[in-house]
Structure formats: C-alpha cells, structure tokens
C-alpha cells in the first residue's frame, strides 16, 4: 500500500464488486467525512424535532390487511470513507396475523431492514434516507421513516 492511501471496502461504488478494495487519500477521506457529517447532521436535526405535527408522520396503509409495509426503503451508512447503501430499494408487506421470513445472502441487508423498522439503526451514521415504512399500531398508522425520535420512543418503548 502506498503512503497516504487507505484501503476500504466500499459497496457504494457501482464500478466495484463487493470484494474489491479501492484506495483513497487522507484528503479525500476528510472531504467525504465532512460531507457525510453535514448530511447526517441535517437528518438528525429533522428527526430530533419536538412538537412535530402528526400530519408529517401519520399516514394510511396501502392495504388495510397489512400490519407493516416497506415501500422503496433506502437505509445508508455515512462513514468517514464513503457511503454504504446497506438497504437500497426494498419493498414488501407483512399481512396481519402472518409470519414473514426474510432470507438472503450474508450482508444483503436483512438485519438493517429489520432495525430500520424500529429506528434502531446505529445513528448518526446509519440513516433511512428514502422510502416509507408504514406501521399499523391499531390506533394509528405511522410512517416510521418520518416519525420523530420522541414519538418513536413511545411506540416501541424508550429502552
């Protein structure tokens, strides 16, 4: 490895295969880090707001027979050396009273998808950046991707 370069595993770069290694300079890494911090700070400010109108996060189900609807979910991790698209466009429904299994290869986003459902993705690096997760609590239908942190804590419990 040349001095000043670092090897990384970067699944975002469409030109690389999942096991390819790319090299970036310390200057490039610092630039990426600053930009990603700016992005995550903006998302966190939005999510941590208090007194958010319910109209921003309450919604309706596409199919009232579902308890959860994932619709074009994108969950990314903004790191100091790049952006990892852990979940990139996942869509599926979970009908009421049914058990759904999510299967796939190691590293394909199964765990991140389930963590996204409860807003338990490691933050501030991990963020839902696009799409919707509609959850029917019986009383309300929430778009989990838009639900503020304080409301989410009441939905799942604050622990």
PyMOL commands that set and color helices and strands:
alter all, ss='L'
color gray80, all
select helices_A, chain A and resi 26-47+54-56+110-117+149-156
alter helices_A, ss='H'
color red, helices_A
select strands_A, chain A and resi 5-9+21-25+66-79+82-95+126-136+141-143
alter strands_A, ss='S'
color yellow, strands_A
deselect
rebuild
show_as cartoon
